[in-house]
């Protein structure tokens, strides 16, 4: 789950309220490259008897491509982790500036200063392409955030700027040093399966099998892979909040936006990201993750 500390649309209080309304009893906020919301979410969640597991989604880079790595059960106050995240957020700011400059060269100026100022007003928060995409919608260049990515911001599109950052193996080491476990996020989306076995050899603890973008076939493939490699499984909705543009919430509009760039329609399961409780991790799988984290802290 994500909050306004990164690219989510709900504040910690709003997110907890939605989780409570959905009947959730255990949640984890995994904001991108920041732990800024964990303390607030944890404090608020206690008032409604919801357990919060410390989480994060760290953007690693391999061969110029993003590989999202999930950390759970770690110490949010870890100084080792703090150093890495501070560097990550600085790289994110640099990238946003470069993307804005690229858009300006394409005669598509956006109000990048408002994005940077909003980040500065929230110490420890992070920014990235989703905020840029929302500015493109506000400026009228595109009608949806998804269209902004498809036409301009995704890899291979005119305003794409390659990311720099730590390797996936470096992230595994950092999260372990902070006392947590590491899972590769949404492998069915990332499509970098060749990285999984080497990362398991480097200590990666789990694969995210259950995810709102995964088809039933994806779930089966990655559950089998986890069994074969002898690692645990994780899962989550990747909830970012409701999208305010009806076009983004509409499967028809999504399909239309995809046809605009000559691509097939997106997997409709992506819409599950806005439905809390649509993706659940089996209790035994959760217990195994927690046990693994306890083992790491004892080492």
Helices and strands as residue ranges (DSSP letters): H 12-21, E 26-27, H 38-46, E 51-52, E 55-62, E 65-72, H 79-105, H 112-120, H 129-139, H 145-148, I 149-153, H 168-177, E 181-184, H 187-190, H 194-201, E 206-211, H 216-229, E 232-236, H 246-249, H 251-260, G 268-274, H 283-298
